[in-house]
Amino acid sequence: MKRSTFLLSATLLFSIGCTLSAADIFVSLKTGKNKNAGTPEAPLKNIWKAVEKAAPGDVIHVAEGVYPGKTSRGWIEVNKPISIIGGYSSDFSQRNVLQYRTMLQPTNKQNATKPVFGTLTINTRNAGAKSMVVIDGLIFDHTYSNNYHAVEGKPAGFADGMLTIPPAKGKQPNPTMDRYLLHANTDGVLIIKNCLFLNGSNYAVNVQHFSGQVQLINNVFAGNRMVGAEVRTTNGKPYMVEYVFAYNTVLFTWTRTKSFEDMGYGVRANEGVISKIYNNIFGLNCMAGFDNTKGNPAKKKVSLDNNVFFLNKKADVAITVSPNIQFMKADEEGFEDLGDLDGMESAEGNIVIKDPAVFKNVIDSNYLQAFLNATYTEKVDYDPNSPVNQFRAAFGMNKQGSISSKVSMYANCYPMESALKFFGALKDFGAQPIK
């Protein structure tokens, strides 16, 4: 695809230009010390310490390990335009993102000091339009900070039940964190690539960008709640932000509540943003792979091209055809007519895979079966002539009943080993092998 080739080449050239004079800082949880110089031979121990030491434009290279955040609080803040590159062996002799896993994976205990925004919070809004932040090769995972129910929403073969939403608790002491995996308030260029976003208790990625470009390229999103990725503009002027969402795999995005009522979108387009969404895989999302229903569609510029959709529960896309919301499948007649709607610049080359067997030995089969059969039921218990209700009526009080609900599964944790298999699962679509 010519557009994507140009984009990646331009990104590479821009990155090289910005880092010619940058310093390299090395971090290894296994072999490092925070008093070290930050060289490959004497690395720092923690990412947060490297961020403190870094100057704008520096590149932080991070070896394998689960990085805890300052004072082991479980989250990390980046407040200057730098690059964080993960996936190195402990001695930095090799880089393999899937083998040498650089992880932000807070525990439930660390929820006592949960972040205001995200497990990785990037706040470089004041760095200016020429600044650049790169996040490359990190694994973001809320599996162990989430609180799962012991028995409710627990399909056969699952170790844990459904995700519990605060203030409710499950098996662990602290409620679920209910924060983003990555939150950014940025300007200039933000690049997020080769990352895994797993079992997020809220949006996986939420970006508020002032001007310039946001690129999410070659990432996997699995088992997250509400929305996989969303970019909003904080600039009062329209179209100052370009959002490129390309070669990502987005699966099993869950609704806001266990009743499957709203949210549950793979990616979303917002007002005032130029959104270019192409060569992605959107599959098995609770509501739709792509959402264009938030805000006024006439104030957007959206291209949705060459994506693969499969088994999204409600539809492949959700759009506003004023004043109503319409859900459509990519193989429906008239789907390409979306390009003629307000704010939609194109909708070409999108295809549907009917049989998920193409992902055999990639998708976790137990999770897939439970998801396809997921149900929610309610039972109303109301007896107007019960002794309690007769007593309430005698005193002019409203009669009462009760509603009980049951769900077969809801935002249960998706296994990491299976999620990592989606890198390179389908040639030319979704996340490709990391080189």
Secondary structure, DSSP 8 states (H G I E B T S, - for coil): -HHHHHHHHHHHHHHHHHHTT--EEEE-TTT--TTS--SSSS-BS-HHHHHHH--TT-EEEEESEE---GGG-S-EEE-SS-EEEEEE-TTSS-B-TTTS-EEE---SGGGGG--SSEEEEEE-GGG-TT-EEEEES-EEE-TTTS-B-SSTT--TT-SS--B--TT---SSSS-----EEEEEEEEEEEEEES-EEES-SS-SEEEEEEEEEEEEES-EEES-BSEEEEEEE-SSSTT-EEEEEES-EEE--BBSSTT--SB-EEEE--TTEEEEEES-EEES-SSEEEE--SS-GGG-EEEEES-EEE--SSEEEEEEETTEEEEE-TTSTTGGGGGGSTTEEE--S-EE-S-GGGGTTTS-HHHHHHHHT--EEEEEE--TTSHHHHHHHHTT-----EEEEEES-SS----HHHHHTTTTSSTTSSS----
